[in-house]
Amino acid sequence: QGRFGSDVVAAWCCRSHASVMPRTSARDGPLVVAAFTGARAALFTFGVDDGAAFAEQGFTGFVLRREGPTRDTGHIRAVWLADKRFSVDKSSAGPCSGSDDECDEATLVDGPALADAVGESSSTARRLRGWTWAFQHPIQDFKWGDYVVEPDTEYRYTVYVVGGDPSQTPGGSEEDLPTSGPGPHVLAKVAVCIRTPKLYGSAHEVHFNRGVTGQRFARLFPDAKLQGARCPEQWAWLSRGLEEAMLHFIASAKGPGWALRGALYEAHYMPVMRALADARRRGVDVQLIVDWKVGAWSDERRVWTQRGPQHLNMWALAEAGLCEAGCLHRRTRPASAISHNKFFVLLRPGGEAAAVWTGSTNVTSGAIFGHSNVGHVVREPTICRQYLAYWERLREDPARQGLAMANEEESPLPISDSGVGPGDLEERQACVLFSPRLRWAAALDFLAQLVVGARQCVAFTAAFGIGKEIAPALLGSGAVPTYVLMESEGSWASSRETVRRLRSRANVKLAFGTHVEPAKAQAGGATSNKGSWLPETLTGLNQHVKYVHTKVLLVDAFSDSPIVVSGSANFSRASMESNDENMLVVRGDTALADAYISEFFRIFEHMRFRNELDAKAARPEGTDGEGKFCLCGNVAPPRLCNKDGPNHGRRFRACAKPRGQQCGFFQWLDDEDSEEAGEPGLWPQRCFGSSMLFGCLERRMFADLDRVESRSASPPTQVGESDDEAVEQLSAALATIGLVDEGALPSGAGGGAAAGSTEVDAALSPPSQSSGEVCSPSLPVPADRVALAIQAAADLLHVDSAGAGGVQRYNEARETLAKIVASLPEQPVRSQVLDVLGEMEANFVARVKGSWRPFVISVLQLLGENPQRIRELSRLHRLKLA
C-alpha cells in the first residue's frame, strides 16, 4: 500500500464490480488477451494477429503484472509474473506456463519475503526479482497460468509485450517503463480484470487437489519424507481444498430428515469415514454401496488373490463403526468387474435429491493428497434424480445384464443425425452416462465423435493409456490443437503405438507424469537455493497411479459452446461394458469449462517441462541435443526421403529405433539449418504465417477468441427436404471453398442419376493427355472429381457399420471412395488421402464407428481444407453417389 500510494488503492476499491467477470477478454490492435478463471486458478491466453507490427519487430515474449489483495492482510499488492526458465543463451527455451508449482510466489516479487527465500539482502532480491528481472525473463508461450489466486477475489492483470535484448538491463523505472532502446522494453500492453468464483454454492463446483509436489513443495518443505507423519500445513498444501470440499459436502447433511447415499470403490480414508459416522450420529440417514469383491484362490499360484480394495474398505468402515450400523451395502457382482464409482448424493428432508458429489477422487489418502484428482459437485435437479435412481439400482447388487439394460434406458446417449458432435444435448444442458451399458461401443463412439467434431481445441487425460476405441479420434483430430495428458504411454502395445503416432502429429502435444529427480535437476541447472531446479519427491501415497488420475475430456473449452466430460470412467471398453461407472457431459457452461481448462494446463505444463528435462538428462554428456537427438535421448541420424512426392530427396532426422518403438521425433534438416542460420524457426517467428505447426495453430486460436461469439452464432446449413435441394446446398458449399463454380455440381450427383451415368464415368476415368490437362503440382486437382470424392466421403461417413449389413455397406462405400481418389492426378493430396484410407482400414472395428470415422473426417479436410464447410457437408447424408 505504501509503495503504490493511496490513489492506487482508492482506484482499486472504486472500480465497478460489473466490469469484473470470471471469463473476459480485451483487445488492443493486434493483441488480444483472454482470461479463464477457476476458484484457485486463472489462465491467460495471448493472441497475436498475423501482420502485427511488434511481431515483425521480433518481440521476445510477454510479462504480466498482477494487482490484488494479499492473502493475509488484504492490502493491494503488485506481483510481476515471468518465466524463470527463460535463458538468454537459448531464447527458444521450453515454455513455462504457471506461477505456482514451478517456484515460490516470493521469487516473483519485491520485498523482504524474497530475501528470506533466496538468502540475500532485500536490495539484491529487488534487483533480481523485480520488474527488471521479469523483463529479462519473458514468457515465450501464448498462455500462462496464475495458480496462487484466492476464491471470490478481484484481480487486475496487465499484459506487456516485451521486445529488445533480454541480456541487457532495461532502462526506465517501474513507474515509467521503457518503450524503446536496445534493452527490454514495452511494445504493447493490455489490461484485464477478473473475479474468481466462490468455492461453494454454484450450480457446478470444481475442486482439484494439488496433484503434483513440484518445486514449491521442495522449497516449502525441504525435509519432507516419502512416507511418514507430515505437518498439517503439508497436508493442506497437497489437498488444495479437495479434502475440505469433500468434508463440506458431507457436512451439508444437517441432521434428522437429511440423507447421504454413497457409491464408492475405495473407502478407507479415516477422516472422511469418521465424518460419515458423525453425520449418522446427528441423525442423517447414511447408506453406502462399497466395492466388496472377495478374494479368490489361485490353484496355479497357490495363493489368494485380491480383486479389489475390499480388505481395506472393511477395516476402515469397521474402525468408523459403519459396518455394524446397517448402512453398508456390499457390491459383489460381477466378480470380474469393479464397482468404480466415487459419488455421493445429498437428499433433503422429504427425499429430494439436492446435490451430487462425483469426479475421479477415491476416498483414500493417495487420491486426496497424491495423484491429480477432481471433485465435481452438481446441483441440477434432473441429474441429481438420475444419480439417486442409479444408486437405488446398485443397492440390489444386480447382475451386469439387467443393470446394463436399465442404464441404457435411464441414461440414453444424445445421438445426432450426423453422428458428429454432442447430438441433441442442447446448450447449457448436461447428461450423465451410467455403466455398465449394453451398447458400450456406441457410448465410446459418442465420446470419440465429440473429439472429431471439435472446432477449436481438445484437452484429454488418460490415467492408464489410450484405448483403441478413442485412439482414432485423437489421431484424426485434424487441424485443432490437441493436448493429451497421460500417466504413462500405457501398459499395452496399442496404447504405446497410438502415442508413437500422436508424437508425429503436428497438432498434438503430449505430457506424461514425472518429477525432477537429481539427474534431471542437474540437467535443468545447478541445484542451489537461489532459483534453480531442486530434486523433487513424491508423496509415497500411491503405487499404481503416481501422477495423473483425472478422467477428463474438454472440447472447444475456450469457445462459447464448450463441452466438459468428467467422472470415474477411463474412456475404455471396461469402463463402459462391465464396470460400475458414471460420467457427466456438460455443454455450454463456460464457467465450468474455465475451471477445468485452467486446472488442466496447470498439470499439463508442469509435466511437459519435466518431460523435456527427462529428454535432456538422457542425452550424452557434452551435447546440446538441438536437432541431433530424439526424445529418447539417442542420436537421430540424418536420413533421405525416398518416397515419391514433394518431399522426395529432402533430408531429415528421426528416431533410430525400430518401427513401433519410436518416440515420434522428426525434423527436416533444412528446417534445422534455417534455425541455425537465425532464420524463422525460433519462437515467436515459427508461430506466424499459415503453417500447420502447433505454435501457429495455438496462436491463431487465441487470436480469434474475441471473435468466437460471432463465428459460433452462424446457423448451420440445414438439410433440404429433397435431394435436389441438398445438391444445391452442396454446390454452394463447394463454391464457397473454391472447388467448383456455384451450380456446377454434376447433374448425376443426386439420387436420380443412373449408375452408368456418362458424366460419372467420365469423371472417374483417368485424365486424357490429349485433352490438354496436365498433371502438374502447380495446378489444382480437377474440381469435378474432388466434388465426387467429397460426396463419396460424406456418404461413407453416415454408414452404420454396427448395424445389420453395416460391414458390407462400409466396404462398398470405402471402395467407391478409394476408386474416385485413385482416379485423381498424381498430386500430394492423392497420396495423402490414400494413406489415410489405408490407415482407416487398419483401424476398422465394425462395432465402434469411432475407429474409422475420424479418418473420413481427415479425408474431407484434405479435400476441402475448410473445417466449417466439412461439418456442413457431413450433414448432407441424403446425397448418394450416382
JOQUIGI-V711216 format. One record per backbone hydrogen bond with DSSP energy under -0.5 kcal/mol. NH is the residue of the N-H (numbers start at 1). CO is the residue of the C=O. E is the energy in kcal/mol with one decimal. If there is no record, write none. Layout:
BEGIN
{{NH,CO,E} {NH,CO,E}}
END
This chain:
BEGIN
{{5,1,-1.9} {8,4,-0.5} {9,5,-1.4} {10,6,-2.7} {11,7,-2.3} {12,8,-2.3} {13,9,-2.6} {14,10,-2.0} {15,12,-1.0} {19,16,-1.0} {20,17,-1.5} {21,19,-0.7} {21,193,-0.9} {24,35,-1.5} {26,33,-2.5} {28,31,-2.8} {31,28,-1.6} {32,30,-0.5} {32,47,-2.6} {33,26,-2.9} {34,45,-1.9} {35,24,-3.3} {36,43,-2.7} {37,22,-0.7} {38,41,-3.5} {42,146,-1.8} {43,36,-3.2} {44,144,-3.3} {45,34,-2.4} {46,142,-2.6} {47,32,-3.3} {47,45,-0.6} {49,30,-2.0} {52,49,-1.4} {56,52,-1.8} {57,53,-1.3} {58,55,-1.1} {59,54,-1.0} {60,162,-2.5} {61,162,-1.3} {62,139,-1.7} {63,160,-2.0} {64,81,-2.2} {65,158,-1.8} {66,79,-3.2} {67,156,-2.7} {68,77,-1.9} {69,154,-0.6} {70,75,-1.8} {74,70,-0.6} {77,68,-2.5} {79,66,-2.6} {80,108,-1.0} {81,64,-3.2} {81,79,-0.5} {82,80,-0.5} {83,137,-2.7} {84,82,-0.7} {86,83,-1.7} {87,90,-0.6} {90,87,-1.2} {93,90,-1.3} {99,145,-1.1} {107,104,-1.7} {108,105,-1.9} {109,106,-1.2} {114,111,-0.9} {115,111,-1.1} {116,112,-2.0} {117,113,-1.5} {118,114,-2.6} {119,115,-1.3} {120,115,-1.1} {125,121,-2.4} {126,122,-2.4} {127,123,-1.8} {128,124,-2.4} {129,125,-2.9} {130,126,-1.0} {134,130,-2.0} {135,131,-2.4} {136,132,-1.3} {137,133,-0.5} {137,134,-1.3} {139,62,-3.4} {140,138,-0.6} {141,139,-0.9} {144,44,-2.3} {145,97,-0.8} {146,42,-3.2} {147,145,-0.6} {152,197,-1.5} {153,150,-0.6} {155,194,-2.3} {156,67,-2.4} {157,192,-3.0} {158,65,-2.0} {159,157,-0.5} {159,190,-3.4} {160,63,-3.2} {160,158,-0.5} {161,188,-3.2} {162,61,-2.7} {162,160,-0.6} {163,185,-2.7} {165,182,-3.1} {166,164,-0.7} {168,165,-1.5} {173,176,-1.8} {178,171,-0.6} {184,165,-0.7} {184,168,-0.5} {185,163,-2.1} {186,178,-3.1} {187,161,-3.5} {188,161,-1.0} {190,159,-2.0} {192,157,-2.6} {194,155,-2.4} {195,21,-0.6} {196,153,-2.3} {205,377,-2.6} {207,375,-2.6} {209,373,-1.6} {210,238,-2.5} {215,101,-1.3} {216,101,-1.2} {217,213,-1.0} {218,214,-1.6} {219,215,-1.8} {220,216,-3.1} {221,217,-2.5} {222,219,-0.5} {224,221,-1.8} {234,231,-0.8} {235,231,-1.7} {236,232,-2.7} {237,233,-2.1} {238,234,-2.1} {239,235,-2.6} {240,236,-2.2} {242,239,-1.9} {245,241,-2.1} {246,242,-2.1} {247,243,-2.4} {248,244,-2.2} {249,245,-2.1} {250,246,-1.9} {251,247,-2.4} {252,248,-0.8} {252,249,-0.7} {253,250,-1.4} {254,252,-1.1} {256,282,-0.5} {257,283,-0.6} {258,255,-2.0} {259,347,-2.0} {260,285,-2.6} {261,345,-2.3} {262,287,-2.4} {263,343,-2.7} {264,289,-3.0} {265,341,-1.1} {268,363,-2.2} {269,363,-1.1} {270,268,-0.8} {272,269,-0.9} {273,269,-1.9} {274,270,-3.3} {275,271,-1.6} {276,272,-2.1} {277,273,-2.0} {278,274,-2.7} {279,275,-2.2} {280,276,-2.0} {281,277,-2.0} {282,278,-1.5} {283,280,-1.5} {284,279,-2.4} {285,258,-2.3} {286,284,-1.0} {287,260,-2.2} {287,285,-0.5} {288,327,-3.2} {289,262,-3.2} {290,288,-0.6} {290,329,-2.2} {291,264,-1.8} {292,331,-2.7} {294,292,-0.6} {296,305,-2.1} {298,303,-2.8} {299,297,-0.7} {302,298,-2.0} {303,298,-0.8} {305,296,-3.1} {313,309,-2.9} {314,310,-2.6} {315,311,-1.7} {316,312,-2.3} {317,313,-2.7} {318,314,-2.1} {319,315,-2.4} {320,316,-2.0} {321,318,-1.0} {322,317,-3.0} {323,317,-0.9} {326,323,-0.6} {327,322,-0.7} {329,288,-3.1} {331,290,-2.7} {332,330,-0.8} {337,334,-1.4} {340,338,-1.3} {340,580,-1.2} {343,263,-2.0} {344,357,-2.0} {345,261,-2.8} {346,355,-2.9} {347,259,-2.8} {347,345,-0.5} {348,352,-2.8} {351,348,-2.2} {354,346,-3.2} {354,352,-0.5} {355,346,-1.3} {356,378,-2.2} {357,344,-2.6} {358,356,-0.6} {358,376,-2.8} {360,374,-1.6} {361,374,-0.9} {362,360,-0.7} {363,266,-2.0} {364,362,-1.8} {368,364,-1.7} {369,365,-2.7} {370,366,-1.2} {371,366,-0.7} {372,211,-0.5} {372,547,-3.2} {375,207,-2.9} {376,358,-3.1} {377,205,-2.3} {377,375,-0.5} {378,356,-2.2} {379,203,-1.9} {384,380,-2.4} {385,381,-2.3} {386,382,-2.0} {387,383,-2.2} {388,384,-2.0} {389,385,-2.4} {390,386,-2.3} {391,387,-2.4} {392,388,-2.2} {393,389,-1.8} {394,390,-2.2} {395,391,-1.8} {396,392,-0.6} {396,393,-0.8} {397,394,-2.2} {398,393,-0.6} {403,399,-1.7} {404,400,-3.0} {405,401,-1.9} {406,402,-2.0} {407,403,-2.4} {408,404,-1.9} {409,405,-1.5} {410,406,-2.6} {411,407,-2.1} {415,413,-1.4} {421,449,-0.6} {425,422,-1.4} {426,424,-1.0} {428,587,-0.8} {429,426,-1.3} {429,587,-0.7} {431,585,-2.6} {433,583,-2.8} {434,432,-0.5} {435,581,-2.3} {437,576,-2.1} {438,404,-0.7} {440,437,-0.6} {440,438,-1.1} {443,439,-1.6} {444,440,-2.1} {445,441,-2.2} {446,442,-2.2} {447,443,-1.9} {448,444,-2.4} {449,445,-2.5} {450,446,-1.3} {451,447,-1.3} {452,448,-2.3} {453,449,-2.3} {454,451,-1.6} {458,481,-2.1} {459,554,-2.6} {460,483,-2.5} {461,552,-2.3} {462,485,-2.4} {464,465,-0.5} {467,465,-0.6} {470,467,-0.8} {471,467,-2.0} {472,468,-0.6} {473,470,-0.7} {474,470,-1.6} {475,471,-2.6} {476,472,-1.8} {477,474,-1.2} {480,477,-0.9} {481,456,-0.7} {482,507,-2.8} {483,458,-3.0} {484,509,-2.7} {485,460,-3.0} {486,511,-2.8} {487,462,-1.8} {491,464,-0.7} {496,492,-1.8} {497,493,-2.4} {498,494,-2.2} {499,495,-2.4} {500,496,-2.2} {501,497,-2.2} {502,498,-2.6} {503,499,-2.1} {504,500,-0.7} {504,501,-0.6} {505,502,-1.5} {508,505,-1.3} {509,482,-2.7} {511,484,-2.0} {513,486,-1.5} {517,515,-0.9} {521,517,-2.5} {522,518,-1.8} {523,519,-1.5} {524,520,-2.0} {525,521,-1.0} {536,516,-3.7} {546,544,-0.5} {549,372,-1.0} {549,547,-0.6} {553,565,-2.2} {554,459,-3.2} {555,563,-2.4} {556,457,-3.0} {559,556,-1.6} {563,555,-2.3} {564,586,-2.9} {565,553,-2.5} {566,584,-2.0} {567,551,-0.9} {568,582,-2.6} {569,582,-0.8} {576,572,-0.9} {576,573,-0.9} {577,573,-3.0} {578,574,-1.6} {579,574,-2.5} {580,338,-2.1} {581,435,-0.9} {581,579,-0.7} {583,433,-1.5} {584,566,-3.3} {585,431,-2.9} {586,564,-2.8} {587,429,-2.5} {588,562,-2.9} {590,588,-1.1} {593,589,-2.2} {594,590,-2.5} {595,591,-1.9} {596,592,-2.1} {597,593,-2.9} {598,594,-2.1} {599,595,-1.3} {600,596,-2.6} {601,597,-2.1} {602,598,-1.0} {603,599,-1.6} {604,600,-2.8} {605,601,-2.2} {606,602,-1.0} {607,603,-2.4} {608,604,-2.6} {609,605,-2.0} {610,606,-1.1} {611,607,-2.1} {612,608,-1.7} {613,609,-1.7} {614,610,-2.2} {615,611,-2.2} {616,612,-2.3} {617,613,-2.8} {618,614,-1.5} {619,615,-0.6} {619,616,-0.9} {623,620,-1.1} {627,625,-0.9} {628,625,-0.7} {629,625,-1.1} {630,634,-2.4} {633,630,-1.6} {636,628,-2.8} {637,635,-0.8} {639,652,-3.0} {641,650,-2.7} {642,640,-0.7} {648,645,-1.5} {649,641,-3.1} {650,647,-2.3} {652,639,-2.1} {653,667,-3.2} {654,637,-0.7} {655,665,-1.2} {661,658,-2.3} {667,653,-2.2} {669,651,-2.6} {670,651,-0.6} {672,668,-1.9} {673,669,-2.6} {674,670,-2.0} {675,671,-1.9} {676,672,-2.1} {677,673,-1.8} {678,675,-1.4} {679,674,-2.6} {681,682,-0.6} {686,682,-2.4} {687,684,-2.0} {688,685,-1.5} {697,693,-2.3} {698,694,-2.9} {699,695,-2.3} {700,696,-2.5} {701,697,-2.1} {702,698,-2.3} {703,699,-2.2} {704,700,-1.2} {705,702,-1.1} {707,704,-2.1} {708,705,-1.2} {711,707,-1.7} {712,708,-3.1} {713,709,-1.2} {714,711,-1.2} {726,722,-1.9} {727,723,-2.7} {728,724,-2.1} {729,725,-1.9} {730,726,-2.6} {731,727,-2.7} {732,728,-2.3} {733,729,-2.4} {734,730,-2.6} {735,731,-2.2} {736,732,-2.0} {737,733,-1.7} {738,735,-1.1} {739,734,-2.7} {740,734,-0.7} {744,741,-2.2} {749,746,-1.9} {750,747,-0.6} {753,750,-1.3} {757,754,-1.7} {761,757,-2.6} {762,758,-2.5} {763,759,-2.1} {764,760,-2.2} {765,761,-1.3} {769,767,-0.5} {771,768,-0.9} {772,769,-1.3} {773,768,-0.8} {774,772,-0.5} {776,774,-1.7} {779,776,-2.1} {786,782,-1.9} {787,783,-2.5} {788,784,-1.8} {789,785,-2.4} {790,786,-2.8} {791,787,-2.2} {792,788,-2.6} {793,789,-2.5} {794,790,-2.5} {795,791,-1.9} {796,792,-2.3} {797,793,-2.2} {798,794,-0.7} {798,795,-0.7} {799,796,-1.8} {801,799,-1.2} {803,800,-1.3} {806,803,-2.1} {809,805,-1.9} {810,806,-2.6} {811,807,-2.6} {812,808,-2.4} {813,809,-2.5} {814,810,-2.8} {815,811,-2.4} {816,812,-2.1} {817,813,-2.3} {818,814,-2.7} {819,815,-2.3} {820,816,-2.1} {821,817,-2.6} {822,818,-2.6} {823,819,-1.0} {823,820,-0.6} {824,821,-1.7} {827,825,-1.5} {830,827,-1.0} {831,827,-1.5} {832,828,-2.4} {833,829,-2.3} {834,830,-2.3} {835,831,-2.1} {836,832,-2.1} {837,833,-2.4} {838,834,-2.1} {839,835,-2.2} {840,836,-2.4} {841,837,-2.1} {842,838,-1.7} {843,839,-1.3} {844,840,-0.6} {844,841,-0.7} {845,848,-0.5} {848,845,-1.4} {849,847,-0.6} {851,848,-2.1} {852,849,-1.5} {853,849,-2.7} {855,852,-0.9} {856,852,-1.0} {857,853,-2.1} {858,854,-1.9} {859,855,-2.0} {860,856,-2.4} {861,857,-2.3} {862,858,-2.4} {863,859,-2.1} {864,860,-3.0} {865,861,-2.1} {870,866,-2.1} {871,867,-2.2} {872,868,-1.4} {873,869,-2.8} {874,870,-2.1} {875,871,-0.5} {875,872,-1.1} {876,873,-1.6} {877,875,-2.0} {879,876,-1.2}}
END
